Amino acid sequence: MGEKFNILRKAISYETTESWTTVPHVTFIYEADVTEMLNEFGRLNENSRSLKLTINTLLLKICVEAVKTAPQVNAHIKYNPKRITGEVEVIKNINITMPWVLENGEIVPINLRNFEDKTLVEMQEYINKIAQKINNCNIHIPLYRVAVSILIE
């Protein structure tokens, strides 16, 4: 017999299902030679005295820039099948949900908001602030509050 979902897992499952059924998703595979990019990334970190950039943040920046060049990827499609009418609403803000691994191994989604105009350094600072908040609190308290609010809607 499988393991029953706790309230947190129920809320995450609900939100994931909601996202997969209401938000457009794009998958693209391209094998690029990133040797020079990684070398430049290393040089950036060598020259930085205070803030160390992570590969994750660099990849987020690349994704944001890609979305900015193809804004239709960041859109909602409204379609009425009975009237055969629809429209595409392009969303200005680029928000990204990324997985965050907690100390106990649990993975929770973290929402990164308004990344469309952030520099690489600003993105790293934003993520570092999230890490500080997570490390300085019992993360389960706000997660359970969110889970309860989702489940009682």
Summary of the structure (lengths in Angstrom):
residues: 153
radius of gyration: 18.8
end to end distance: 29.7
largest distance: 59.8
contacts: 316
relative contact order: 0.15
helix: 49%
strand: 16%
